[in-house]
Amino acid sequence: YVHSEFHEVLGVQEQMQRLPGLFWMDADELARQTLAALEGHRVVVVPGAVNQGIAALARLLPEGVVTALSTTFSRRYRNR
């Protein structure tokens, strides 16, 4: 998740504020990592240590478990 106006525009800013701070990235840091990946001709980049950890875990778990966890987690922060 990136600090921007995106969640405000969607009307879910209040729900998103409940998300722990370690899940958030600064927009400038995201841009820096993305540009570095482009310069390195990388096709796929997962910016941020937390995101990289989640991606690594997702590769180890069965697809059904990953889908269930992702769905459950995202419902907590979605506008109902």
ZIRA-V12726 format. One record per backbone hydrogen bond with DSSP energy under -1.0 kcal/mol. NH is the residue of the N-H (numbers start at 1). CO is the residue of the C=O. If there is no record, write none. Layout:
NH/CO ; NH/CO
This chain:
3/25 ; 9/5 ; 10/6 ; 12/7 ; 16/12 ; 17/13 ; 18/15 ; 19/16 ; 23/20 ; 24/21 ; 25/1 ; 30/26 ; 31/27 ; 32/28 ; 33/29 ; 34/30 ; 35/31 ; 36/32 ; 37/33 ; 38/34 ; 39/35 ; 40/36 ; 41/38 ; 42/37 ; 52/48 ; 53/49 ; 54/50 ; 55/51 ; 56/52 ; 57/53 ; 58/54 ; 59/55 ; 61/57 ; 66/62 ; 67/63 ; 68/64 ; 69/65 ; 70/66 ; 71/67 ; 72/68 ; 73/69 ; 74/70 ; 75/71 ; 77/74
